[in-house]
Amino acid sequence: MGTLLYARDPLLHGLVPRLVGLAPDRRELVPQEHRDDLPVTLVSGRHGMGGTAVLDALDQAYRGRIPLGRVDAARIEQARWSGSAAANTSAVVEIMERLVCELAPAVPGGARIRFSRLLPGLFAVSSWHRGDEEEQALARGRIARLLVACGLGRSAEGGDGGGTDWTYDVSERLADPQQRQHDLAPVTEAVVQQYFARHTRTRAERFVQSWYHDRSSGSEDGESALIRLSLRFHQGGDFQDVVERTLTAAFLEDLADAYGRWQRVNRTPRPMILLDDTHTEAGRRLLGLLLDHRAESGTAVRDSLVVVATRRGGAASLYPDATTRELPELTHVSGWKRNVASSPSAGVLMVPLTPLSRSDLLLMLDPAQGPLPRHLPSALHSLTRGHPLGSRVLCEAVVRAGGEGAVEPGALLDLPAGEGRTAGEVLLEALIPQPQLRAHLVPLALARDRAAAHALSAVAVPGDGGLPAGGLPTAALYLEEEHWTDGAEDGPDGGEAEGGAGAGFVTDPFLRALLVHEARRVCAVAEPGRRWADLHGVLKEHHRERGAGHEPDVLRHTLALGDAEPVVGALTEYFGDWPADRWLNALPYVAAAPRPPSEEWTDDRVEIARGAHDLRYADADDIHRSVNRLLHALWYLSETYAEPLDDLYDDIGSELAFLSMRHTSGRAVLNEAARSWPAAVREHRPWPTTRPEYGRGLLRGEE
C-alpha cells in the first residue's frame, strides 16, 4: 500500500475492506459488513495526525479496482472563492461534479455508472444568464468534463470534450432577439431540452422527468421542475438548500441503482468516496446532506456507497448521536449501529486517530544502519508525543544521519531534512504553512497565557522587529481553528490561579516544542525585542507586575535566561516561608523552563545536580545547596532528550527526604514526594502534586 502507515491497520486492513468487500492488497472478496445501512466513517485528529495519509493509502489500494472518487473539501472551498463568480457557485455542486467525473468511468470487470438523475440536474444548475461570458465559460468547462467522464462526449484529445459546441448550440436556440439579455429561464429551458434530446432515450427521458416531477410535489412536469431547480439554485439562500438536497438525493439514488440486487447477490465490491478536510464549511455541508438523506424515513432503497471522511479536531457536538470507536476496536467488527433512526448524526462512525506508540517509532527506526543512542526512541516519543507527521519526519532524518555518525538526542530538530532545511523547520512549515503566522507564534509560544502573550505583542512593536498589529488575535484564532488548543480558559485576570503553570499560550506540547526551538534557533539573528533574553525579560517583568501568585513564573523566566543562582535563592527563601505543598507544586513548573541557546550558556546541569559545584557555595547553608542540586536535576530531566541517569533519579528522592527533615510543617508531604517523584520522573509521568494548578504545570517537550 505504498508508504507504510503505522498503527492504522484496523482501518486500512480491517474496517474499510469489510465495508467495500474487497481486500486492499490482493484480488480477494471480503465478507461485507452492514448489508442494508452503511455508516459514514469519520476519521478525526489534529493537523498531522495522518488523516490525509489514510485517504492516500486507501486511494492507492482501491483506485482502478472499484468506482472511487476523492475530493479535498478545503481545496474546493478555496477555489470556489478565488473567482469573481463565486457568488453563483455552490461547493456542493463542485464536489458532485468531481465525484461524478471520478466514479462514472468503468473499472475492469465493471460497467460504467450512469448518473441518469444527477446529470440533468447538474446541467440545469450550470445554466448561465444570457450575455454573462464568465458564467458561460464556467458552464462550458463543467459540461465538457461531465460529457467526457460519462461517455457522452469526445475525449480530451478532441479539445474540451464538446463543451464549446454544446454551449454554442444552446446559444443558437436563443437567437430570438425579443428575449431579454440577462434572462436565465430561456437558457435553462434550452439546456434541459438539449440534454434530453441528445443524451437520453425516450424511456429514460420519461423516467428522469418523472423523478423530478415527483420531487417537485407533482405540481409541474419534469422539464419545468428542472427549470425551476435552476432558477432556485441561482437565487441562493434557502432556495439553493432545496436544490442541493435534490441533487444529493439524485446522486445517492443513482448509486443505489448501480449497485442493485444482482450486485448484492454477487457481493460486488461497493463504490467508495474519500472526503478530506470535512471540518470546512463545504465538507460539513456535503456530509450533512448525505446523512440527512440516509436518515429520511421515506428512503425506500438504501445506497451502497462507502464514505470515508477526515476532519480536524473532534465533532461530538456536531454529531451527538455518532458511534465512536477506537482504532483497535475496528479490527474485526465496526460495532456501529444506527441507534436513533431519525437522527442524521446516528449515521456517523467516529474514529479518532490516536498518537503512535514508542513501539511504532522503533519500527520506523529499523532501517537505520549506524548505532543509535539507547534512549533515542524514548526521546523521540517524549518530543513528538506520538504525532505521526513529527515522528515520520524525525525518524527519517535519524535514519539518514545514522549511517554518517552518532545522532545526538538533544539535536533531533537540527538534523538535516533535505533542501538545506532542518527537521524542525520542515515540521513547522508543514504544521503552520503561513510564514507570517509562524513568525507571530514563535515568540508567543514562550508565554504562559493570553495575558502574557499580550505583554509580548504590546512591547514588540512594528519597526522594532516585533509583532504586527492584530498578530495576537490572528495567532489565537489560528490555534483554535486548527485545534491546537485544548480549550483551557484563562482566569479572571487573564491568567490562571496562583502560580499555575497552565499549558502555555500554545497548549499542544509538540507544537510548543517546535516553536520554542525555533525561537532559540533564530534568537542570534533576531531584531532587538525578539532575542531570547529580550522575550524572557519582558515576560519576567510582566509576571513581576502581576504580583502575588506569579512568583513561579518570574523564577521560570529567570531560569530560562540561564540565571539559576537567584532562582535557587528565591526557592530556598520560599521553602522556609511557604507551605510544603505550595513549594512542591511550584518547583516542577520552575524546573520545566526552556533552556537558553547553547551560544549563550553552558549546560552543566548534570554536574551541578551531582554536587560537583557545591564548593562554589561554601557560604550557603545545607538547604540552599540541596535546593540547588534538586532544581538542576529536575531541570535536566524535564528535557525530552534527557539521558536516563539512575543516580539522578535516586538523588531526587534523597534531596526531598533531606528537605523533609528541615521544613517546619511539611515533613509528611515532602516524604511522600521523596517516595513518588523518582519513579514518576523516570517514567515520564506527571509528578504527584497536591494542588492541581501547579500539577498542570509539568511541561515536557520544550525541545
N, C-alpha and C positions, 0 to 999 in steps of 0.2 A: 504493500500500500504506500510505496514511496517513502518519504521521510518518516522515521519512527516517531510514534506518539506514545508517551509513557503514561501509564495509569488510566488510559482511556478505552481499554479493551471492552469493558462492559457495554459501551456504546457502539464501538466500531465492529466488534465481532459477536455481540450479543443482541442488544435491543433492535438496532436498525436492520440487521439481516432477518430477524424474525418478523419485523413489520413488512419489509419488502418481499420476503420469501425467497431470497437468493443469497448464497454465501458471497462475501466480498472479494475473496481471493481465488475462487475456483467455480467451475460450472456445476454447481450443486444446489438443488432446490432445498429450501429450509421450511419446516412447518410454520405456517403463518399464524401470527398472534392477532387477536381482535378481528375476527372474521366479519363482523357486521358494523362495528363502530370503531374508528381509529382515533387515537389521541394526536394532538399537536405536541410534538416533543420540543420543549423549550429549554435550551441549554443556556445557563446563566453564569456569569462570572465577571470579575473585574477585567480591565484592559490588560491584555497579555496573558490571560488565563488559558487561552488555547481554543476558544470557541470557533474562530475562523479556521484554525488548523484542523479541527474536527470536520468542518464542512469541506475543506480541501481534500482530506483523506477520503471522505465519502464520495466526493466528486470524482476523484481518481479511480476509486474502486468500481463505481457503477456507471460512469459516463460511457455511452455507446452500447451498454448492455440492457438498460431499461430506459423508458422515457424519463428524462431527467431535466429539470430546469433549475437554474440558480440565479438569484438576484441579491445584490447588496443594496438594502433599503437606504443606507446613508448616501451612497453614490447617486441613487435615483433622486433623492431629495435635493442633493447639492446641484445636480444637473438641471433639475426642474426650475430652480430659481436663478439659473445663470443667464437666461434669456429674457427679453422684454415681453415675450408672450406667455410668461409663467402663469399669469392670472387665468389663462384659458386652458391650462393643462391640469391633469389630475395624476397624482402619484400612483393611484390605484390603476388607472388606465395604462400608464407607462409600465408598471410591473406586469399587468396582464399581457401586454404586447410582448414583453421579453419572455415571459413564461410560455406563451403560445409558440413563439419562434423556436424555442428550445425543445418543447415537448412534442410538437406536431410531427417532425420528421420520423420516418420509420426506423426502428432499430433492427439488427439481424434477428430473423425469426419472428418479427412482429409486423403489424400493419401500421400505417400512418394514422395518427389520431385526428379525427375530423371534428373540428370545433364548429359544428353546424349552428348552434345557438349563439355562441360568443362572437364569431366573426362578423355577422351583420350588425351586431351591436357596436363593435369596435369601429367598423367602417362608418356607422351612423354618427357616433360621437366625434369622429375625426373630421366631420364636415366643417367647412370654413365659411366665413362671411364673404360675400362677393366683393372682389376688389382688394381683399386683405392678402397680400402676397406672402407675408410671413406665415400666417395660418395655413395658407395653401401649401407652402413648402413643407411645413411640419406634417400635414396630411399626406403629401406625396411620399415622403420618406417612410411614414408608418405603413401606408398601404402597400408600398413596394416590398417592405420587409415581410409583411404578413402574406402577400401573394406568393413569394418565393418559398417561405417556410412551409406553407400549407399546400405546396404543389399546384398553385393556381396561376403562376406567372413564370417568366423566364428567370434563369439563374443569374447570379451576379455578373457572369461573363457577358450577359446581354445588356448591361447598363444598370439601370436602377430597378430591374425586375418588372418593368412595365408600369411603374408608378406614375411616370410622366404621361404616358399615353392614357392611363386610366383617368387621371385628374383632368387631362386635356379633353377627353371625351365627355366628362361631366360638364366642363365649361361649354362645350358645343351644345349641350342640352339646354343651356341657359342663355341662348342667343336672343331671347325676347327683350328688346330694348325698353319695354314698358316696365320691366321689373326693376325694383329699386337696387341701387348699387350695393348696399350693405345688408341685403336680405340674407338670412340664414336658412329659412324654411325651404325655399326653392332648391338650394344647394343640397340640403339633406334629402329632399324628395328625389332629386336626380341621382344622388349617391346610392340610396336604397334601391331604387328601380334598376340602376345599372348593375348593382351587386347581384340581385336576384336574376336578372336577365343573363348574366354571364357565368355565374358560379353555382347555380342550383338547378336541379331538375324540378319538374312540376311537383312531384310528390314531396320532395324535400322542402321546396318553397312553401307548400301548404303547411307542412309540419312546423317550420320555423315561424311562419306568420301566425299560426295557431298558438304557439308557445308565447309569443309576445302579446298576442291578443288576450290570453288568459292572465298574463302578468299585469295587464292594464285594467283588470276587473271587468273585462268583456265589454267595455264601453265603446271600443273602436276596433277597426280591423288591424291586422298585424302591421301593415305598411304604415298606417297612421300612428300606431303605437311606437314604431321605431323613430318616426319623425319627431313625435313628442319627446321621446327619450333624448334625442339630440338637443332639442330646444331646452329641456330641463337641465341637461348637462352644462350647457353654456350659460345658464342662469346662475349656476353655482349655489353655494349655501346648502340649505335643506333639500333643494331640488336635486343637486348633484349627489347628495347622500342616497336618494332613492335610486338614481341611475347606477351608482356603484354597487348597490345591493343587487340590482337586477343583473349586472354583468358578472358579479360573483356567483350568483345562482346559475347563470348560463355556463360559466367556467366549470363549476363542480358537477353539474348535471351532464355536461359533455363528457367529462372524465368518467362519470358513472356509466354512461353508455359504452365508452371504450373498454371498460373493464366490467363486462356483464356476466351473465350466468355461466356462459361457456368458459370464460376465462377463470371464473371462480372454481368451477369443477376441475379444470386442468391445473389449478394452482399456478397460473401465470404470474410471474413477479409483478408487483404493483409499481405504478409510476411514483416518482418522488420529486418534491421540490425542496430546495435548500434556500433558506431566507436568512441573510446575515444582517446584523445590526437592527433588530426589530424594536429596540428601545427608542428609535427615532419615530417622529410623527408618522411618517409614511409606513414604517414597519408595524407600528401599533394599529394603524388603521386597517391594513390588509389582514392582519391576524384577527382583529375584531370582526371583520366581515366574514372570514372563514368560520370562526367559532359561532357567530350568530346564526349563520345558515345551517350549520350542523346541529344546533340546538333547537331549531324550529320544530315544533310538534308536528307540523304537517309534512315534513320531509319524508316522502314515501320510500325513496331509493337512496341508500347511503353511498356516498362516493368512496372510492378505494385509494385515495391519494395519501401517500405518506408525506408528512410535513415535518421537517427538522429545521428549527429556527434557533438563532442565537440572540442574546440581548446582554447589555451591560447591567450589572447590578441585579438585585433581587426584584421580585414583582409580586410579592404576597398581597399587597393592597390592590393591585391591578387585576389579579386573577385569584380572588379569595377562595374559590371552590376548587382550585387546582390540586392535583395529587403531586406531592413532592417525593422523590426517591433519590437516595444517594447512589453514586455510581456502582458500588459493589452489589447493591440490591437488584441491579438490572441484568446480572449475569445470566440468569436462567428464565426470569419472568419479569414483566414490567410492573406488575402489581397495580396497574391502572384500571379503574372502572368509573364510568360516569355516575358519580354519586348523587348529583342533583340534575334530574333530567332536563329541566327548563333553564339551567344556568349555562351560559356560553363558556364561562371560565372553568366549568367542570370538565371541559374537553381538553384541558391542558395537562400534560405530564411534565412537571418541572424537574429539571436535572441540574443541580448546582455543580459547577466544576470545582473540584477540591484541589488544594495545593499538592505538589508532588512530595513524596517521602524521601528520606535520606537514601533508602534502597534504590529508588528511581535514579537519584543522582549518581550512585555507584555504577549503575548500568551505563549512564551517559559517559562516565569516565573510563569505561573499559577499553576504548581504542587508544588511550594514552600509551606511548611507547616508553617514556622515561620514568624514573622513580618519582613518586608524588609524596608530599608530606602525609604522615599517617592520619592527621586530623583534618585534612583538606575537605573531605565530604561533609563533615560536621560544620566546618567553617562556611562552606558554600551554602549549606542548608540554613544556617543561622542568618546569613546575609540575605538570601533570597526569600526565605520563609516558604520555599517550595513554589515560588512563582514560576510558571512554566517557561515563559519567554526569557526571564532573567536566568533561570537555570540552564536553558539551552545555550544562550549566548556565552555565558561564563564557562560552561563545561567545554564548549567547542574551543574557546580561547585557551583553556588549560590544556586540552588535547594537542592543539597546535604548538604550544610552548613547551609541552612536556618533553618532546624529543630534543629540545635545544638546551635544556638545563633545568635546574630546580625551579619550581613555582613557589613563590612566597605567598602564603595565605593572606598576608596583610596587603598585598598589592594586586589582588584579583581584579579590581576595577581598572587598574592601569595596564592590564595585559593588552597587547595589540589585537584588534578585531578586524583588521583589513582597512584598506584605503587610508592609511595614516591616522586612524582614529582608535581610541582605546575602547575597551568593552563598556566602561561607564558612559562614555559619550554616545556610543551606539544605542545603548539601552535608553538613555534619556531622550534621544531624538525619536526613538520608536514610541515611547510612552507619552511624550509631550512634543508633538510634531512642530508646534509653532515656536520659532526661535525667540520671539519677544516674550512669550509667556514663560518659556524656560528661564529666561533672564530674570523675570519677575519672581519666580518661585525659588530660585537658588538662595537668595538671602532670606526670604520669608520662612524657609524650612528650619532656620535656626530659632524661630520664635516659638514660645510655649503656647500661645493662644492668639486670638484675633487682636486683642488689645496690644500685645507685644508686637505683632506684625504691623499694626498701625503705627506704632512708635518708629519702627524701621522705615516705613514708607514716608512718614512725615519728615524725617530728618534727611533722608537721602533724596534730595530734590532734583528735578531735571536740570541739566547743566552741571551738576555736581557728580554725575555718573551714577545717579540713583534711580529710583523707581518713577516712572511717568505718572502723571495724574490718572487716577482710575485703575492703577495697576493692582491694588489690593482687592477691590471688589471683583475685578476680572479674574484674578487668580483664585479667589474663594469660590466664585461661581463655577469655574472650570473643575475644581476639585470635587464639587458637589455633583455636577452633571456627569462627570466621568466616574463617579462612585469611588473616588479615592478617599472619601471621608467616612468615618464610622457613625456620624450623626451626633457626636458628643456636643453638648451645649455649653456655652460659657456661663460663668456665674454672674451674679448681679452687677459686679463691677467690670464686666467684660472679661474677667478671668475665671478662676475656679476657687475652690475653697482653700483655706490657709495652706500655703506651701505645696499645694497639689501639683503634681507634675503634669497631669493631663497627658495627652498623647502627642502634643505639639500641634502647631497650626496645620502642618501636613501630618495627617494621622496614620497613614499607611507606613509601616516600618521600612519596607523595601524602597518605596519611592523616596521617603525621607533620607534613607541612607545614600541613595544616588545623588540627591540634591546637596546634601551636606558634603559629600565627597567632591562634588563639582565646585562648591564654594571654597573648599580647601585648595583645590587644584588651581583655580583662576585667581586666587587672592593676590598672588605675587604681581600680577599684571593689571589688577583691577584699578579703577579710578579711586581717588580719595573718597571715602564714605562707603566703599564696598569691599574694603580689605577685611581680612579676618578679624584683626584687632579692632577696627572701626565698628564692625557689626556687633561683636560681642560687647564692646564698650557701650554702645547705645542701649543694648538690651540690659546690661548690668545696671546702668543708671536708671533705666525705665522701672525696673523692679525695685530698686532702692527707693524711688519716689513713691511707689505704691505702698510702701510701709510694711507694717506688721503682717506676718503671714507669707511674705515674699523673700524671707532670708535665704531659703534653699535655692531660689532662682538666682539671687545675687551671687551665691557661692558657686553655683553651676557655671555661670558665665565667666566668673573669675578663674575657675579651673580650666575652662576651655581656652583661656588666654595663656595657659601654661604656668600660671602663678599659683602654685599649690600651697606655699607657706601661709599666706593669710587665710586660706580655706581651712587648713589644719588648725590654725589658731582659733578661728571662729567656731569650728566644730568642737574643739576642746572646751571653749567657754560655754557653748550651748549644752555640752554634756553635763556640766555642773548646774546649769540653770533650768533646763527643760526636763519634763517627764521623760522617762526612758523610751516609752512607745513613740513619742513625738520625734525624739532624736533618731531612733531606729528607722522610722518612716522617711525621714529627710535624707539619711545617709545614702541609700541606693540611688536616689534621684540625683544628688550631687555627683556621685561617682559615675553616673552614666553620661557625664559631659563629653561632647565630642573632643577628640584630641586635637591639638593645634597642628598646623602644617609642619612637616618634618624640617623644612628650611629654617623655621623659626624656633625649633625646640628639639631637645634631645630626649628620647624616650628611655628613661631609666626607672620605669615604674616597678619592674620585677625586682631590681636590685634594692630599691627603697623598701619594697614590701618584705624582703628577706632580712632587712635590718642593716644592710651594707652602709647606709648613710647615717646611722644612729649617732656616730661620733660627732657629726656636724651640729647636733642638738644637745651638746653636753650640759648646757644651762637649762634645758627644758625638763619638765618632770616626766614621770613614767607614763602618765595618761596622755600627754602630748605626743610622746614617741609611739605609743600604742595606736593612737588615732592616726598618726602619720602612716604607719605601716598598713593599717587596716584600709584606709582610704585608697592608697596606691594599689593594694591587692585587688580591691573591688573595681577600681578604675580600669586596671588592665584586663581583668576577667570579664568586664562588661563588653569588651570588643568581640565582634563576631569571629574574628580570626584568632582569638587568644588560644595559645597552646595549652592543653590541659596539664597543669602542673600540680601534682598531688600535694606537694609541700605547701603551696599557696592555699589550697582548699583547707588543709589542716590548720594553717596559720589563721585563717578567718575565724574558725571555731575557737582557737586558743586566745586570740586577741579579744573576742567578745566575752569569753569566760573570765579573762583577766579584768576587763572593764566592769563586769557584773559585780565584782567584789568592791568596786570603788564608787558605785552610784548610790546615792543616799536612799533611794526608794525603789529602784528598778531592777533589783537583783534577779527576780523570777523572770521578768520579761527578757532581760539580756541573756540569762541562762538558756531560755527556750530558743533564742536566736542562735546561740552558740551551738546548739544541737541540730537545728534545722537548716541554717543557712548554707553550710558547706555542701551538703547534698544538693540543695536547690541550685546553687551556683554551678556545680559540676554538671548537672543535668539540664541546665538552661531553662529551669522552671522559674516562675515568679517567686521572689523571695518572700517567705511568710512574714506578713506585717499585721499590725493590729489596727491601723487606721486606713481606710480604703483610699482616701485622697492621695496618700503617698504611695500606697500599694500599686496604683495605676501608673506610678512614675518610673517603673523599671523600663528603660528604653534601651533595648539591644538593637543592633543592626545599624548603628550610625557609623558605617564603614568609612 
